Amino acid sequence: METVVEMDQEKETEYAPFFLRGLAALMEALVFMAISIPLALFLPMLITKIDASIFVPQIPGFFFMEGLLPGIAFPFFIELTKQHIHARDVAGPTESSTFIWMCTIGSLVLVNLLYHVIMESSPLQGTVGKLVVGMKVTTVNGKRPGLLAVLLRHGTRLLSMLLLFGGYAMALKSAKKQTLHDKLSGCLVVKTSP
């Protein structure tokens, strides 16, 4: 049974709409793609030109995808790794280039994870994209989420992307505009006061 205080708090809370969350995700994707440009310029210095021509063109697109759809980026990373190993066998790139490529893309996945976990569990309660559009992540009780809740939230985003992004579409029908990964982690995305 809800108390009067809980009902008042719920009335005051304005949940972030689907389109605003999408705009924040697009901003994050652009930030991660911008990070890839210096990396794409620096990476050829570490490996031969033949090796670099195989995977350097893929990096900006991967960074964009990692920013926008991190749950898809990791399986995509595994597939690209397989393709790169096959290309190495056919075209002859060195072993070190595969290792450099795997470390580069693998570190991107880790940086993205740490970025989201640290930013959303910090006093800011949101990534740069969320903050720019006026949103923050909270627990269902309106508190700042802890590291574990945000780690679970970020880790389960892949589930939200399965079945044609059905987990994201849940936000369109949910009274609190929660996606599947929000519900699994006990979190909400709310609009911040102007």
Secondary structure, 3 states (H helix, E strand, C coil): CCCHHHHHHHHHCCECCHHHHHHHHHHHHHHHHHHHHHHHHHHHHCCCHHHHHHHHHHHHHHHHHHHHCHHHHHHHHHHHHHHHHHHHHHHCCCHHHHHHHHHHHHHHHHHHHHHHHHHHHCCCCCCHHHHHHCEEEEECCCCCCCHHHHHHHHHCHHHHHHHHHHHHHHHHHCCCCCCHHHHHHCEEEEECCC
